[in-house]
Amino acid sequence: KNEVEQSPQNLTAQEGEFITINCSYSVGISALHWLQQHPGGGIVSLFMLSSGKKKHGRLIATINIQEKHSSLHITASHPRDSAVYICAVIVTDKLIFGTGTRLQVFP
Amino acid sequence: NAGVTQTPKFQVLKTGQSMTLQCAQDMNHEYMSWYRQDPGMGLRLIHYSVGAGITDQGEVPNGYNVSRSTTEDFPLRLLSAAPSQTSVYFCASGRFRGGTEAFFGQGTRLTVV
């Protein structure tokens, strides 16, 4: 069993829809990252969370340390949000990654 | 991804050839690491370093060597390339203790034929 599980693996949405991507982990962590990777592109860190909630534009990330769960929400989704979203946890000096959620937003 | 420079972006090797992937950062981060990304498997840690002179193995270290002679540089060496090393490689840096953002290089698409 992977230490970091993401769901769903694939997600299709219509432009304007509210999107939720979930991440559950089974290890003790010091923080959690949400990352974005466009096709053929590099990886960009969207959020780093150790507690609570963060918001950046249409993106909202939450984390519940007790339940070992985090969610990434996208409000009013847009085709340019189409990408792979990756959850990664920091365990001591290592980043452990989920396998990613592939999001496609259609106009 | 300003701050982490990874080269080359693309590389084709023949089986048995050697090469070095370069990674440099100018943010004075203690932590640097190398990952490979394969379809359906996510990013897997190859080697990492928590400071100059210190390296450690990750999940998939076989076939790869690293060194960390300076804080800025963390090269990844393939001594004898194999087709199983065909992958996309990413370098990352950060200051993880206490939690901080992670910065990634642009990736290297390596094909071993």
Interface residues (C-beta under 8 A of the other chain):
Chain A: N2 S30 A31 H33 L35 G41 G42 I43 V44 S45 M48 S50 I86 A88 I90 T92 D93 K94 L95 I96 F97 G98 T99 G100
Chain B: N1 Y31 S33 Y35 G40 M41 G42 L43 R44 L45 Y48 V50 G58 F90 A92 G94 F96 R97 G98 G99 T100 E101 A102 F103 F104 G105 Q106 G107
